[in-house]
Each structure stands twice: as structure tokens, then as C-alpha cells.
Amino acid sequence: MAERSSRNGTTGPSIGPVPLDRRTLLGGAAVAALGAAGIGGFLYAEDRIGPWRLTARGMVDRLQDTAGGAFPGYRRNHAKGVAVAGYFDSNGNGAELSKASVFRTGRYRLAGRFSLAGPNPHVPDAPTTARGLGLQLFLPDGEQWRTAMINVPVFLDATAQDFYDRTLAFAPDPATGKPDPAAVQDYIASHPKTAAALAVIQQDAPAPTFATSTFFSLNAFRFTNSDGHTVPVRWRLEPEDPPPATGSATGDNALFDGLVTDMRAMPLRWRLVVVVGEPGVDPTDDATRIWPSDRRTVHVGTVVLDRIDTESADDVRDVNFDPLVLPNGIEPFDDPLLPARSAVYAESFRRRAGETKSAGAFVVKES
């Protein structure tokens, strides 16, 4: 389904200042890109929010400006990517939580996309750059479930205004090509939620490969089961028996080349784990806050990816992994970032829909 489709899936550190250590600087270099990693943005296309009358169009403009401009025909964020396909094996455990058809025991076809954050489709792979995984699951009766995830457990902003302000504060200095350390430190010192989220992210080094990465939903959703009982949830994809990271791939496309090698060796598998929140206790409207580690988890199935290809019109080049395309039984919760993500995704597609397109910048070579 292309981004022009309707949302129902039918056609159409501790709180306070953070020391500006090397990892913080590295994070600052990538944080503008992470800001839209798998999320796209936060502002409605036409509805104006706050004193600065922010819109989706204005936010995409700002992202392009701070990143050095747009690359016509490519996504305005997560421009570098590769298409994958496979299926979801549902084990039936999810039916306790949600009546969504995807949780009935069975196998459901899917298409997906691995990506790196940022608007430059030719950017060299870097281990600190946020990695994305978007999935489009094809379900009974024409329903779809689309989800866009990244390889960190929390987001850096709680509100649209925070996102906008951070985008400006972390913008690369034209003289150096890197964020101004003083501006980054000042911003973090004045935004305790961002500081706390950054500390969570920095607790663990990034996994060495796509195949060994865990991907997170970030936002909270509402599951409703057949009895009408609802619970807040988040989810994550945990790698299941991934191939060893040998480090044999080198060069500007090391992560993507490694992914091709891994997938040609065997299908890659991730466990889909739903985290059940405590109603009224765990925050559902703030993606900067992690839920307690002792929350109940339910393994609801396995994502299996067995095909990889260069992006084209024949696969997912024109798919919008809008997180609000949901099957009956899954709904957005009260996180204000979710409807905004949807709007900015649409604006990104609107721009590239009228531009000349080509195959993905990363080319999967024939074996």
C-alpha cells in the first residue's frame, strides 16, 4: 500500500544535565536523524499547534534544512534502505490481549524495510545511526497492520515542541558539519526528559548488525480483546538465534552488505513480544519514559524474513509505514506523537510522489 492510501489499510541519564562525553557528542551527530527515526515527525499537516503555528509541512522543511536539503525521489527520513519480505507466524497467544486477526493462530504474509535514519540515501553506514524496521502485514478481510520501529527503547522527545526545538539545537554547524557542543549541552541541561531518555539509550552499545538488533515500537497502543477488555501495550522484536556478527563486511555499506550476507545464509527470525502496561501507572503519552522491566510480556509470534531486494516499485519503495494503519483490536493510545507521525509521513510521501524515482540507493547484488 502506498503512502497515499487511507489509514484504514484499504487502497486509496538521571534527570538533569548530562556530561558531554564522547558518546553524547556521537549521539548529537545522529540525533537529528534519530528524531524522525521510524517516526517521521510530530505535527499535523494542516492543524497548527503552539505559538509557532507548526505544521507537518513546516517540520519537514525544517528537517530538510538542518540536514542540508532533500534528495528528490527519496524518503525525507530513513532514505537509505532495503526491501525485505517474509511472514509472521502467530502462535495464538496474542488473542488473550487483542481480538485483532493478526493474533489468530496462522501465518500472515508481510513486506518490510530496513533503514538508517537521515535524509541522505548515500550516507555511509555508522553503528551509532538509528536503525529502522518497518513492517506491513497483510491480514484477513483486507486488513493491514503497519508498524515502524527503531533500535532504541525510548524516544528523545515527549512533545512536538520539544522535537522542533531539539531539531534546531542539534542542527549541524555548516562550518564543521557537526552539532555545536555548547548548544547540545545547553539543550540537554534544560530538558530533563531528553536527558533521561538519552541516558537510557546510552546504557547499551548498538548491536553490531541489523540481524542482532532489537526493534521497539516506542509509543503505547491499546489492545482490546473479544470480551471488550483493554490494556496498554508496547511491543518489541527480539532477534531469535541470529547469525554471529563476524565483522567481515566493511566499507560504506557494511551494515547493509552484512544483512544481505546473513539473509542469504538463512532466514532471519525475531520474536514479537508484547509488553503489557499497568493501567494508570505506566505512561502511555510519553515515549521518553521506559516502562518497568518487570512488566508482563507475551510472546505472540515470530517474524521471519527470507527475501531481500533493492527497493523498487515492485516492493516497498512506495509504502508508507504509517503507525496508524491498524487492524480492528489495536488502537492508538493517548500519545500525541502518533497522529503527528502519520501526518508527517503523508507529507513526506506527497513530496516524493511528484518527483522522479529510481531504484534504492543501496543495490542488492545478485549472488
N, C-alpha and C positions, 0 to 999 in steps of 0.2 A: 504494500500500500504506500503510495507516495505521500509526501508531506501535505499535499493539497487535500488529502482525504479528510472526511469528517472525523470527529473524535470518537464516535461510537464504533469505529473499526470498519464501517461499511465503505464502499468505494466513495467516491466523492472525497598548655603548661600550667601551672597553677594560675589562679586568677591574678592578674597584674602584669607588669612589664615582663617581657621575655628577653633574656640576654641575646644580643645579636651575634650568635655564634655562626660558624660556617654553614651549618645545616639550615639556620634561619635564612641566611643570605641565599643559599641554594633554593630554598623554598620560595623566597621572594622572587627569584628569577622566573620561577614557573607558576607562581600563584595567580597571575592574571589569567593564565591559561586554565589553571585548576578552577578558577572562579566560574567557568562555564562548563567544566568537565562533566559531560553526561547530563548537564543541567540546562545549558543554553542561555539562561538568563532569568530575570525575575519580574519583568514588568509587562503589563498588558499592552497589547498592540495599540489600542486607542484610549483606554481608560487611563486617566492621568492620576498619578499617585504622588502626594507630598508637595512641598513648596516649589520644587524644581520641575514639576509637570513632566515627570519621567514617563517615557513610553517604551515599548519594545523596539520601535524604530530608533529612538534615541540611544537605547542601550547598545544595540548592535552597532550603531555608528561609533559609539564610544569604544567598544571592544576593538573595532577595526582601527580606529585612530591610535589607541595605545599600543596596538600590536604591529603598527607600521603599514596598515592598509589591508584591503581584501585581495583575495585570489579568485578572480572570476570563475564561476562554474563549480567551485568547491564550497563545502560547508563553511560557515563563518566561525566555527569552532570544531575541534576534533577533525580537522581537514584531512589529516593523514590516517588512512585506514585500509582495511582489507575485509573482503566479504567472506563469511563462513556460513555453513548450513549444517543441519542435523536434525535432532529430535529431542523431545522431552519425554522421559519415561516417568509417568506419575504412578506412585505406589499406593494411592488412595488415602494416605494419612491426612492429607490436607482437607478432606471432606468434613472432618470434625470441626474445622475452623471456618470453612467457606463453602458455599454451595456452587462456587464457580466451576464450570465444566472442566477446566484445566486440572482440577484436583480429583476427578473421577479416574479410577484406575485405567490406564491406557497409554498409548503412545501418540504424541502430537508433533507434527512437523513444525520446524522453526527455521528462520533465517536470522542471521546476525552480522555483527560488525565489530571487530576490534579496532581501537583507535588510540591516538595520542592527542592530548589536549593542545590547543592552539590553532590559529588560522592558516598556518603555513603548511601546505601538504608536502613540502620537500624538506622539512626540518629534520636534522639528524636525530636519531633515537638517543634518548638520555634516560638513565634509570630513575631520575627524580621527576620526570614529567608524568603527570597523571595519565593513567591508562583507563580507557573506557571499554565497556562491552554493552552493546545494545542488542536486544533480542526482540523478535517479532514471532509470536506463537500463533499458529493457525488452529482454531478450535471449532467444535461442532456448531452448526447453525450459523455459520458465517462470522462468529465472534472472533476477536483477536485480543491478545494481551501483549502490550509493548512495554518494555522496561529498559531504562537507561541507567547503568550502574558505573561506578568508578572504584578504583582500588584503594580507597581510604574510607574509614568507618564514619567520619563526621565531615560536615562541610564547614567552611570558614566564616560564613555569614548567616545571621538569623533573619535579616530583613532585606528588602530591596534597596533601601537607602544605604545600608551597610555595604552591600555588594557594589553599588555605584561608587561610594566613597573609597572603598578599597581598590577598586579598579584604577582610580585616579592616583591614589597614594603609591601603588605598586607599579605604576607605568614605567617602562624603561626610559632611562635618560638618553636622549639622542646622542650625547657625546660618548657614552660608554656602552650603550645597548643593554644596560642592566638597571634595575631599580635603584633609586637613591637610598643608601642605607639609612640615612637620617630620617627620611620620610617614612620608610618602612618601620623603623623603630618607634617613631612618634605615633604612627597609626596603631601599632600593636599595643603600645602603652596605654592608649586611650580607648581601646576596645577589648575589654576583658573576655568577652565571649570568643572573639577571634583568637586571642592569646591562649585560652584554654583548649580550643579546638586544635590549634597548631601544635600544642604540647602533646595531645593525643596522637596526632598523625606522626609526630617525630619519635614516638616511643619505639617504633619498629622500622627497620630499613625496608625499602621496597623489595618485593620478591624479585629474583633475578630474571624471570621470564614471564611472558603472558600466561603460559601454561601453569605456572606455580602461583599465580596471583589470585587472591580472594577479591570478589567484587561485591559492593554493598549498594543497597537501594537508597541509603541516606535518609530519605523522607519517610514519614509514617503514613500508613494506609489503614483502612477499616475493612476487616473481613466480616462477612455475615453468613452464618450457616443456615441450613434448611429450617431450623427451629426459630430463626429470627434473632439468634444471639450474636452480638457483635463484640469484636475485640480489636484493639490497636495492634498493628504489627509493623515490623520491618523485616527485610529478608537479605540474605547474602548467598553468594555462590562460593562454595569451598572446593578447591581442587581435590579430585579423588585419584590417588595413585598417579600423579603427574610424572612425566619423564624427567630424569635427572638433568639439572642445568649444567651442561658440560662446558659452556663458555666458548664453544667452537665458532659461533657466529661473531663476526667483527664488522666494523665499518658503520656507515651512516644508517644502515637499515638492520642493525644487529638484532633488535627485538623482533622485528617482523620476519627476517630471514630465519631466526630461531623458531618462530611459530610455524612457519612452513615446514621446516625440518621435523618438528615434533608431530605435526598433524599427519605428515606423510608416513611417519613411523607407526602411528596408531591413533585411533580416535581419542580425543581428549574429553574428559568427564569432570563435571562439577556437581556436587550435591547441592540441591536447593534447600536451604534451611530457613524456616520462618521463625522469627523471634517474636514471642507473644509478650506484649507490654502489659504493665499493671495499670488498669484504667484509673484515671485521676491522679496517678503518681508519676508515671513516666511521661516526659514531654512529647507531645505529638505535633507541636507547632514550632519547633526549634531544632533544626538539623545540625546545630553546632554541639548539641549535648548528646553524649553517648548514654545508652541505657545500661543499667547494671548487668554485670556479667553472669549473674545467677538467674536471669530470666529464663523461663521455659523456652525450649527450642523444639521444633518439629521438623524432621526430615521428610519432605513431601515428594521427593523425586529426584531424578538425575537428568541434567542437561548433557547431551552427548553431541559433540561437534566432530564431523567426519569429512567435511569438504571445505576447501579454501580456494578462493579465486580472486583475481583482480576485480576491483569494483567496476561495475558496468550497469547499463540499463537493464540487463538481464537478471541482476541480483538485487543488491540493496543500495545502489548508488542514490536512488531517488526515494528511499524510505525515510520517513521522519519517525524516530523512536520516541514519540510523544508519550510521556508517562501517564497521560490521562486517557489513553486508549485502553480500556479495562473491560473485562468480561463481567457479566452480572454476578454479584457476590463479592466484588472488590470495588472499593470506592476510595477517593482521596479523603484524607483526614483534614484537619484544620491548619495544615502547614501552608502559609501564604506563598511559599515558593513554588508549589506545584502548579497552580493555574498560570503563574507567570512563566514557568519553564515552557509550558505549552505554547504560550503566545510568542515567545521569542524564537522557539523552534520554527513556528509558522513564518515568522518574519525572515528568518534565515533562508527557508525554502523559497519564499516569494522572490527574494533577490536572485538566488541562483537559478530559479526556474526560467528566467528570461535571458540567461547567459549561455554561451556556448559551452557544452560539456565535453569532456573527454574521459577516457578510462582513468581509473585511480592512479595517483602518482606513484604508489608502490605497486610494482608489477610482479605477480606470481609467475615465475618462470616454469616452463614445462619440465617435468622431471626426466 
